[in-house]
Amino acid sequence: MRIRTFIIAGVFAASPALAFDASQLEKFKSSNACEKCDLRGADLKNGSYKNAKLKNANLRDVDFKGADLSNADLSGAQLRRADLEKAVLDGINFAKSDLIAVDMEKASLKGANLSNADARDADMDNVDLSSANLSSIDLGRADLKRAILAGANISKADLESVNFERADMTGANLSKANLQRADLDRANLSGANLSGAKLVRAKIKRANFAGANLSGVDFEEVSMRLVRLQGANLSGARNLEQSMLDVACGDAETVLPKGLTIKTCK
């Protein structure tokens, strides 16, 4: 949950910058469709808006907390600072949307499309993004602690400084993703594809990479303490040193660059 601070400067009137168009809000409520509408700051929490059509709408600061927007089209919409905590967003289309600083804590986005969206600084703690499309998304500095990203497509995404601590990323596609300074401590990336990804200065303590494709990954300044690499493919890995592998473990199926070894996991 994001805590917001408001400064009251002697007046209680709503700021014009957050004022929605009342006629357009009524249109949306009656038809479940209002593309390119101005609904800034509207209160739509706990409502049912399945299959809604809000493409390219201005939804900044809208309160969608607990709402059902499953299979809705919000592609290209502006949702900066919107509240979507605990919302049902399964199958929603957020492609190319502005999701900067949105609150999606504990929301369900199974099979959602967030490709090419801008979700920097988003609060996505405990979100369910199973099988979602996050290709080429910008999630810089977002919080995805304990998030479920099993089977998600996160290829070519900008994930710099994202908090993925304890996230479930089993079978996810993170090929060519930028994970510089990301926090993957205790995350489960078993069976994930990270080929060509950048893990420079990332935190991966106790992470599980069993069966993962780590070919061509850049491990510059990464600590691999207690990392599990059974069956993982690290062929062509860059900046990978023996001292790093000495505090990790793998098995006979772990593929390493020539000259490097790894102890067997207990």
N, C-alpha and C positions, 0 to 999 in steps of 0.2 A: 504494500500500500504506500503510495506516494503522499507525503505530508506537504500540503501547500500552504504558503504564507501569503496573506492578503493585507495590504496596507490601506487603511481607510483614511482618507484625507478630508475629513469634515463633512463629507456628503455620502449619501447612501444610494444614490442613483446608480443604475447599472452602467458600466463603461460602454460607450458606443462601439468600442473595438470588439466587444464580445456580444453585441446585440444581434440576435437572429432576425430573419424576416418572418413575421408572424403568419403571413399568408402562405409562405412557402412551407412553414412548419405544418400548417393545417393541411396543405396539399399532400405532404408526405404521410401524415397520420391517416388520411382518408384513402390514399392510393398505394401506399408502401413504395412509392417511387418519386424521386425528385432529383434528377441528375443536374449537376452544376448549381444546385441550390445553396443558399447561405443559411446554415443552421447553427452558426457559431454559438456555443454556450448553452444550447438547448438541453432540457432535462428529459431524457428518453430512457431512464434507467428502468430495469426489470420488464421492459416491453418485449413483445414478440414481433420481430421484423424479419422473419424468414424470407429468403429470396428477394430482399429489398434491392431497389435500384438506386444507388447513390453515387454513381460514377462521376468523378471530378467535382464532387460536392465539397463545400467548405464546412468541415465538421470540427474545427478547432475548439478545444475545451468542452466538447459535448460530453454529457454524462450518459454513457451506455452501460453503466455498472449493472451486472446481472442480466443484461438483455440477451435475447436470442436473435443473432444475425446469421444463422447458419445458411450457407449457400448464397449469401448476399453479394452484390457487385459494388465494391467500394474502390475499384481501380482508379488510380490517379487522384483519389480524394485527399484532402488536407485534414489530418487528424492530430496535429500537434497538441500535446498535453491532454488528449482525450482520456476519459476514464472508462476502461473496458475490463475492469477487475471482475473476475468470475463470470465473464460473458461467455456465451456459447457461440463460437465463431467457426465451427467445423465447415470446411469447404468454402470459406469466404474468399473473395478475390481482393487482395490488397496490392496487386501488382502496381509498381511505380507510385505507391502512395507515400505521403509524408506522415511517418509514424514517430517522429522525433519526440522523445520524452513521454510517450504514451504509457499508461498504467494498464498492463495486461496480466497482472499477478493472478495466478490460478485460473486463467482463462483456458478454454479448450479450442484449439485450432487444428484439429486433425484434418489432414488433407488440404489445408489452406494454401493459397498462392500468395507468397510475399516476395516474389521475384522482383529484383531491381528496386525494392522499397528502401526508404531511408528511415531506419529505426534506431539511430544513435541515441544513447542515453535512455533507452526504453527499460521499463521495469517489467520483466517477464519471468519473475521468480515463480517456480512451480508450474509453468505453462506446459500444456500438452501440444506439441508440434509434430506428432507422429505422422510420418509419410508426407509432411508438408514440403512445398517448394520454396526454398529460400535462396535460390541461385542468384548470385551477384547482389545480394542484399548488403547494406551497410549497417552493421550492428555495433559500431564502435562504442565501447564503454558500457554497453547494455548489461543488465543483470539477468542471467539465465540460470541461477542456482537451482539445482534439482529439477531442471526442465527435462521433459521427455522429447527427444529428437530422433527416436528410433526410425530408421528407414528414410529420414529426411534428406532432401537434396540441398546441400549447403555449398555446392561447388562455386568456386571463384568469388566467394563472399569475403567482405572485409570484416574480420572478427577481431580486430586489434583491441586488446585490453578488455575483452568480454569476460565476464565471470561465468564459467561453465562448471563451477565446483559441484561435484556429485551428480552431474547431468547424465542422463541415459542417452547415449549417442550410438547405440549398437546398430551396425549396418548402415550408418549414415554416409553420404557421399560428401566429403570435404576436400575433394581434389582441387588443387591450385588455390585453396583458401588462404587468406592472410590471418594467421593466428599469433602474430607477434604480441608478446606480453599477455596473452590470454591466460586465464586461470582454469586449468583442467585437472586440478587436484582431485583425486578419487573419482574422476569421471570414468564411465564405462564406454569405451570406444571399440569394443570387441567386434571384429568383422567390418570395421569402418574402412573407407577408402580415403586416405590422406595423401595420395600420390602427388608429389610436386608442391605440397603445402609448405608454408613458412611457419616454423615453430620457434623462431628466434626469441630467446629470453622468456619463453612460455613456462608456466608452472605446471608440471605434470606428476607431482609426487603421488604415488600409490594409484596412478591411473592404470586402467586395464586396456591394453592394446592387443590382446590375444587374437590371432588371425587377421589382424589389420594390415592393410597395404600402406606401408610407410616408405615406399620407393621414392627416392629423390627428395625426401623431406630435408629441410635445413634445420639442424639441431643446434645452432650456434648459441652458446651460453645457456644450455638447458640442463637442469639437474634431473637425472632419471632415477632418483632414489625410490626403491621399492616398486618400480614400474614393472608390469607383467607383459612379456613379449612372446608368449608361447605361439609358435606358428606364424609370427608376424614376418612380413617381408620388408627388410630395410636395405635392399640392394640399391646402390647408388646414393645412399643417404649422405648428406653433406655436413661437415663439421661434427661428425660423430667420432668420439674418441674412446679408447679402451677404458679410461678412468670413469667415463660416464656409464658404460655397460657393466662395470664392476659392482655397481650398487643396484642394478636391475636383475631380472631373471628371465629366462626363456626356456627353450627345449630343443630337441634335435631337429625340429622342423623350422626353427627360427632362421631366416636367411639374413646373413650379415655381409657387409663389404669385406673383401679379402683382407686377412690378417687380424681380424677382430674376433673375439670369443665372448661367450656369455655363459653364466652358470645356470644350472637347471632349477626351475622353480620347485619349491617343496609343496 
